Amino acid sequence: MAEDTASHTNSLHTVSIILGFGLYWSWVYCSFNQSGSINLDLSNNPDMLWVHSLSMVMGVVTYAYMLLSWRKSESWTRTRTQILIAGGAIAVATLCYSLPLPFAVKAIGGILSGISSAFLIIFWGRLFSQMSAREVFLETVTAFLIANTIYFLLVLSGELDVASDLNTFSIRQIINAILVACMPILSAVLCWKGSHTSDGELVTSETLVIPEEEQPLRKVPWKLCIGLFIVMSVYGCVRVFVGRSDASINQSLIATVLLVFGICLFFIVCGAFLQGKRTGLGFFYKALLPILAAALLMVADFGSNSNFAGPVASMFNVAIEILSWVVLVDVVRMTSARAAFVFAAGRMCVQGGMFFGQITAWGLPLSINVFTFIGVIALMAAMGFMFNDTETEYLFEPPSQNELSHISQTAKENNESVFRDIAKNYGLTDRETEIFVLWVTGHGAKYVQDALSISQSTVKTHIRHIYEKFDVHSRADLMAVLEQKHE
């Protein structure tokens, strides 16, 4: 009976996360997926274009400020009150720019949405970083599937007229604005339910106070972030070039739905084969880049004004957003980097790249063929340096003196017998035990390779097995297990 109750509780928790994250992206699509908020040529009334631009710029500024003020900002995204305030602020911002109000009010809404959505994204990032690889992938993809379903249903019902004059509002459009404003509130509530205990404590393996000697920004994957900036810059250009196709979305809605749902189902099938908490997810992103390059070539081949260009760009959007999110979660899962700073840096580059791509497409007189050539080269360049083989070093980075002090006096004295007993209790093999003891007494991966005369790939394999047998998916989790063993 207790197992059934626990299973039911876990199922509700999963549904809450998927629905909550899906509602956040539904808000994004319903607010800023209109061609009039992307393309200068299609803005009969440019208000939403400038509102969208303000929101992106303020999001980038907010993330940058979080990074620059990292000691203070770490405490800004911890409590349930902060989550609910972020969700409420986004809702207010949505009403400001969605209702027939003066442009100054709409601009304030854009600024507020950019700032507050940055905070909500950090909360969601922390929550997803506690999951296994399979959970991260499947729940992210399912959330995007829900978000697109809601968006397409609203488009199909006429609730979202992507080519409408924003000064002309009906009662139905006002009701729709209120409906869209409710999405971030519900998202925030569900995020709070998923990431906090009943007492309001944040569920996280990270220490709540950053030690004085820790420099968290050094652990941020800056090369990966630059790669994200390049990819999103290309996509920002794509959005502008195919904007005319988006303007007639109802004419190509079936193709758009089929492509978007097709890519989501493809990802779900891929995610179903993921096994174990130590599985890395970065290879999905790297493998997709050539496919995205091919998609760009297809856009050029069919022409930016064809009914096929819009659906392809929509598929591009969904695939990139899913994998950009997954790869940031993966960095936190697989390393000792802090979630708040990884997501602040990553999302800063995602939004900054998209904005840079859009203003480049607005300002430079490039033909679609020239852009496609440049875009494909950029994507290939991004693939070349985004994924350095640093996984082992991150995973097997030896415990710091501060971490060792939290384990026990035994660790500091390098008493191997205690750790061999722990290894035996968790079913480690003799070789895994050797590696585990070396690591927990302060030795890194390179030392292990040299000391045991084994290859890097062999060390990686053993590392994965050790994490699997301890049933953890990060160094922080493994350290927590060791601390508990010595209490």
C-alpha positions in Angstrom: 0.0 0.0 0.0 2.8 2.4 0.9 4.6 1.6 -2.4 1.4 2.4 -4.3 1.0 5.7 -2.5 4.7 6.6 -3.2 4.2 5.6 -6.9 1.1 7.8 -7.1 2.9 10.7 -5.5 5.8 10.4 -7.9 3.4 10.3 -10.8 1.7 13.5 -9.7 5.1 15.1 -9.1 6.1 14.2 -12.7 2.9 15.5 -14.2 3.2 18.8 -12.2 6.7 19.4 -13.6 5.8 18.6 -17.2 2.6 20.7 -17.1 4.3 23.6 -15.2 7.2 23.7 -17.6 4.9 23.3 -20.6 2.8 26.2 -19.4 5.9 28.4 -19.2 6.7 27.7 -22.8 3.1 28.1 -23.8 3.3 31.6 -22.4 6.5 32.2 -24.4 4.9 31.0 -27.7 1.6 32.9 -27.2 3.4 36.1 -26.2 6.3 36.3 -28.6 5.8 33.8 -31.4 3.9 36.2 -33.6 5.6 37.4 -36.8 4.7 41.0 -35.9 7.0 40.7 -32.9 9.8 39.3 -35.0 9.8 40.8 -38.5 10.0 44.5 -39.3 8.4 44.0 -42.6 5.3 42.4 -41.1 4.7 44.9 -38.2 1.6 46.9 -39.2 1.9 48.2 -35.7 5.5 47.8 -34.4 4.6 47.9 -30.7 5.0 44.1 -30.1 8.3 44.1 -32.0 9.8 46.6 -29.7 8.2 44.9 -26.6 9.7 41.6 -27.7 13.1 43.3 -28.2 12.9 45.0 -24.8 12.0 41.7 -23.2 15.0 39.9 -24.7 17.5 42.7 -23.9 16.3 42.9 -20.3 16.5 39.1 -20.0 20.1 39.3 -21.1 20.9 42.2 -18.8 19.3 40.4 -15.8 21.3 37.2 -16.4 24.5 39.3 -16.8 23.8 41.1 -13.5 23.2 37.7 -11.8 26.6 36.6 -13.0 28.4 39.8 -12.0 26.7 39.9 -8.6 27.0 36.1 -8.1 27.4 36.1 -4.3 24.2 38.1 -3.8 22.2 36.6 -6.7 22.6 33.0 -5.5 20.1 33.8 -2.7 17.6 35.5 -5.1 16.3 32.2 -6.5 15.8 30.0 -3.5 12.5 30.5 -1.8 8.9 29.7 -2.8 8.0 33.3 -2.3 10.5 34.4 -4.9 9.1 31.8 -7.4 5.5 33.1 -6.9 6.6 36.7 -7.2 8.4 35.9 -10.5 5.3 34.2 -11.9 3.0 37.1 -10.7 5.3 39.7 -12.3 5.3 37.9 -15.6 1.5 37.8 -15.5 1.3 41.5 -14.8 3.8 42.2 -17.6 1.7 40.1 -20.0 -1.4 42.1 -19.4 0.6 45.3 -19.8 1.6 44.5 -23.4 -1.4 42.4 -24.4 -4.2 44.8 -23.6 -5.0 48.0 -25.5 -2.8 50.3 -23.4 -0.4 53.1 -24.2 3.0 52.1 -25.7 4.8 53.3 -22.5 2.8 50.7 -20.5 3.6 48.0 -23.1 7.3 48.9 -22.9 7.2 48.5 -19.1 5.5 45.1 -19.6 8.4 44.1 -22.0 11.0 45.1 -19.5 9.2 43.4 -16.6 8.7 40.2 -18.5 12.4 40.0 -19.4 13.5 40.5 -15.8 11.0 38.2 -14.1 11.1 35.4 -16.6 14.9 35.1 -16.0 14.2 34.3 -12.4 11.6 31.7 -13.2 13.9 30.0 -15.6 16.6 29.7 -12.9 14.1 28.0 -10.7 13.1 25.5 -13.4 16.8 24.9 -14.1 17.5 23.9 -10.5 14.5 21.6 -10.5 15.5 19.8 -13.7 19.1 19.5 -12.5 18.0 17.0 -9.8 16.7 14.5 -12.3 18.2 11.5 -14.1 19.2 11.8 -17.8 16.1 10.0 -18.9 13.8 12.1 -16.8 15.4 15.3 -18.0 15.0 14.4 -21.7 11.5 12.9 -21.6 10.0 15.5 -19.3 11.5 18.4 -21.3 10.3 17.0 -24.6 6.8 16.3 -23.2 6.6 19.8 -21.8 7.4 21.3 -25.2 4.8 19.0 -26.8 2.2 20.3 -24.4 3.3 23.9 -25.0 3.0 23.6 -28.8 -0.3 21.8 -28.5 -1.8 24.7 -26.5 -0.3 27.2 -28.9 -1.6 25.4 -32.0 -5.1 25.0 -30.5 -5.2 28.7 -29.8 -4.1 29.5 -33.4 -6.6 27.1 -34.9 -9.4 28.5 -32.8 -8.6 32.1 -33.9 -7.7 33.1 -30.4 -4.2 34.2 -31.6 -4.3 36.1 -34.8 -0.6 36.4 -35.7 -1.1 39.1 -38.3 -3.7 41.2 -36.4 -3.5 44.9 -35.8 -2.5 45.2 -32.1 -4.6 48.3 -31.7 -7.8 46.5 -32.5 -9.1 44.4 -29.6 -12.2 42.4 -29.2 -13.6 41.0 -26.0 -12.4 37.6 -27.0 -8.8 38.9 -27.4 -9.0 40.5 -24.0 -10.1 37.2 -22.5 -7.3 35.5 -24.3 -4.8 38.0 -22.9 -6.0 37.1 -19.4 -5.7 33.4 -20.2 -2.1 33.8 -21.4 -1.3 35.9 -18.3 -2.5 33.0 -16.1 0.1 30.6 -17.7 3.2 31.9 -15.9 1.3 32.0 -12.5 0.3 28.4 -12.8 3.9 27.5 -14.0 5.4 29.2 -10.9 3.0 27.4 -8.6 3.8 24.0 -10.1 7.5 24.8 -10.1 7.3 25.6 -6.4 5.4 22.4 -5.7 8.1 20.4 -7.5 11.2 22.1 -6.1 10.3 22.7 -2.5 9.3 20.6 0.5 6.1 21.2 2.5 8.2 23.4 4.8 9.3 25.6 1.9 12.8 24.4 1.8 14.5 24.2 -1.6 15.2 20.6 -2.8 18.8 20.7 -4.0 22.1 18.9 -3.5 24.0 22.3 -3.6 25.2 24.0 -0.4 23.0 27.0 0.2 25.9 29.2 1.2 28.8 29.5 -1.3 32.1 28.9 0.5 34.6 31.8 0.5 37.2 29.9 -1.5 34.7 28.8 -4.2 34.8 30.6 -7.6 31.6 29.3 -9.2 31.9 31.3 -12.4 35.1 29.4 -13.3 33.0 26.3 -13.6 30.5 27.8 -16.0 31.0 26.1 -19.5 31.8 29.3 -21.4 32.8 27.6 -24.6 29.4 25.8 -24.6 27.7 29.1 -24.0 29.5 30.7 -27.0 28.3 27.8 -29.1 24.8 28.4 -28.0 25.1 32.1 -28.9 26.2 31.1 -32.4 23.4 28.6 -32.9 20.7 31.0 -31.6 22.1 33.8 -33.8 21.6 31.6 -36.8 18.1 30.8 -35.6 17.3 34.5 -35.0 18.1 35.2 -38.6 16.0 32.3 -39.7 13.0 33.7 -37.8 13.2 36.9 -39.7 13.8 35.4 -43.1 10.8 33.1 -42.9 8.5 35.5 -41.1 6.2 35.9 -44.0 5.5 32.2 -44.0 4.7 32.4 -40.2 2.3 35.2 -41.0 0.1 32.8 -42.9 0.5 30.0 -40.3 -3.1 28.8 -40.8 -2.3 27.9 -44.4 0.6 25.7 -43.4 -0.6 24.7 -40.0 -0.9 21.0 -40.8 2.7 20.9 -42.0 3.9 22.8 -39.0 2.0 20.5 -36.6 3.3 17.4 -38.3 7.0 18.6 -38.3 6.9 19.9 -34.7 5.1 16.8 -33.3 7.3 14.6 -35.4 10.5 16.0 -33.9 9.1 15.7 -30.4 8.1 12.1 -30.9 11.5 11.4 -32.3 13.1 12.8 -29.2 10.7 10.8 -27.0 11.8 7.6 -28.7 15.5 8.6 -28.2 14.8 9.4 -24.6 13.2 6.1 -24.0 16.5 4.3 -24.7 18.5 6.4 -22.2 19.5 4.3 -19.3 21.1 5.3 -16.0 21.8 8.5 -14.2 25.3 9.0 -15.5 24.3 9.1 -19.2 25.5 12.3 -20.8 23.1 14.3 -23.0 25.4 16.6 -24.9 25.8 14.3 -27.8 22.1 14.9 -28.8 22.8 18.5 -29.3 26.0 17.9 -31.2 24.4 15.3 -33.5 21.5 17.6 -34.3 23.6 20.5 -35.6 24.2 18.9 -39.1 20.5 18.2 -39.3 19.8 21.9 -38.5 22.3 22.8 -41.2 20.3 20.6 -43.7 17.1 22.3 -42.6 18.6 25.7 -43.4 19.6 24.4 -46.9 16.0 23.3 -47.3 14.7 26.8 -46.4 17.0 28.3 -49.0 16.0 25.7 -51.6 12.2 26.1 -51.1 12.5 29.9 -50.7 11.7 32.0 -47.6 8.2 32.8 -48.9 7.1 29.2 -49.5 4.5 27.5 -47.3 7.2 25.0 -46.3 9.7 27.4 -44.9 7.6 28.4 -41.9 7.0 24.8 -40.7 10.7 23.9 -41.1 11.7 27.0 -39.0 9.1 26.0 -36.4 10.7 22.6 -36.2 14.1 24.2 -35.9 12.8 26.4 -33.1 11.4 23.5 -31.0 14.5 21.3 -31.6 16.9 24.0 -30.6 15.0 25.1 -27.5 14.6 21.5 -26.3 18.3 20.7 -26.7 19.6 24.0 -25.5 17.7 23.4 -22.3 18.8 19.8 -22.0 22.4 20.5 -22.6 22.5 23.2 -19.8 20.8 20.8 -17.4 23.3 18.2 -18.4 26.2 20.5 -17.5 24.9 20.9 -13.9 24.2 17.1 -13.6 27.6 16.1 -14.8 29.7 18.7 -13.1 30.2 20.6 -9.9 28.9 23.8 -11.5 26.1 25.6 -9.7 22.7 25.5 -11.5 22.0 29.3 -11.1 25.1 30.4 -12.8 25.1 27.7 -15.6 21.5 28.7 -16.5 22.2 32.4 -16.2 25.2 32.2 -18.5 23.5 29.7 -20.9 20.2 31.5 -21.2 22.0 34.9 -21.5 23.7 33.5 -24.6 20.5 31.9 -25.9 18.5 35.1 -25.7 21.4 37.3 -26.7 22.2 35.1 -29.7 18.6 35.2 -30.9 18.4 39.0 -30.5 21.7 39.4 -32.3 20.5 37.2 -35.1 17.3 39.2 -35.5 18.9 42.6 -35.6 21.5 41.3 -38.1 18.8 40.0 -40.4 17.0 43.4 -40.0 20.1 45.5 -40.7 22.1 43.6 -43.3 20.9 43.2 -46.9 21.7 39.5 -47.1 19.9 37.2 -49.5 18.6 33.9 -48.2 21.3 32.0 -50.1 24.1 34.0 -48.7 22.7 33.7 -45.2 22.3 29.9 -45.6 26.0 29.6 -46.6 27.1 31.7 -43.6 24.7 29.9 -41.3 25.9 26.4 -42.2 29.5 27.4 -41.7 28.6 29.0 -38.3 26.8 25.8 -37.2 29.8 23.6 -38.2 32.2 25.9 -36.3 30.0 25.7 -33.2 30.0 21.9 -33.4 33.8 21.9 -33.5 34.4 23.6 -30.1 31.2 23.3 -28.1 31.8 19.9 -26.8 35.3 19.4 -25.4 35.9 16.0 -23.9 36.0 17.3 -20.3 33.3 15.1 -18.8 35.7 12.9 -16.9 37.7 15.8 -15.4 34.5 17.4 -14.2 33.0 14.2 -12.8 36.2 13.0 -11.2 37.5 16.3 -10.0 39.0 15.4 -6.6 37.2 16.7 -3.5 38.4 20.1 -2.3 39.8 20.6 1.2 36.4 22.0 2.2 34.6 18.9 0.9 37.0 16.6 2.6 36.6 18.4 5.9 32.8 17.6 5.7 33.4 13.9 5.1 35.4 13.0 8.2 38.8 13.1 9.9 39.2 9.6 8.3 39.3 11.2 4.8 41.8 13.8 5.8 44.1 11.1 7.2 43.7 9.1 4.0 42.5 6.0 5.9 41.7 3.7 3.0 40.1 0.9 5.0 36.9 2.8 5.8 36.4 3.7 2.1 37.1 0.2 1.0 34.3 -0.9 3.4 32.0 1.6 1.8 32.9 0.4 -1.7 32.2 -3.2 -0.6 28.8 -2.2 0.8 27.9 -0.6 -2.6 29.1 -3.6 -4.6 32.1 -2.0 -6.3 34.5 -4.3 -8.1 38.1 -4.5 -7.1 39.2 -2.1 -9.9 36.3 0.3 -9.1 37.3 0.2 -5.4 40.9 1.1 -6.3 39.7 4.1 -8.4 37.1 5.1 -5.7 39.7 5.1 -2.9 42.1 7.2 -4.9 39.5 9.7 -5.7 38.0 10.1 -2.3 41.5 10.6 -0.8 42.1 13.6 -3.1 43.4 12.2 -6.4 42.1 13.3 -9.8 41.4 11.4 -13.0 44.9 12.0 -14.5 46.5 10.6 -11.4 44.3 7.5 -11.6 45.2 6.9 -15.2 48.9 7.1 -14.5 48.8 5.2 -11.2 46.8 2.3 -12.5 48.2 2.4 -16.1 44.8 2.4 -17.7 43.3 4.5 -20.5 41.1 7.6 -20.2 38.1 5.7 -21.7 38.6 2.9 -19.1 38.6 5.4 -16.3 35.4 6.9 -17.7 33.7 3.5 -17.8 34.6 2.8 -14.2 33.5 6.3 -13.1 30.1 5.7 -14.6 29.8 2.4 -12.9 30.7 3.9 -9.5 28.1 6.6 -9.8 25.5 4.0 -10.9 26.2 1.8 -7.9 26.0 4.7 -5.5 22.7 5.7 -7.2 23.8 9.3 -7.6 24.2 11.6 -10.7 26.7 14.3 -9.6 29.8 14.8 -7.5 27.7 16.8 -5.0 25.3 13.8 -4.6 28.2 11.4 -4.1 29.8 13.7 -1.5 26.4 13.9 0.3 26.3 10.1 0.5 29.8 9.9 1.9 29.0 12.6 4.5 25.9 10.6 5.6 28.1 7.5 6.1 30.3 9.3 8.5 27.6 11.1 10.6 
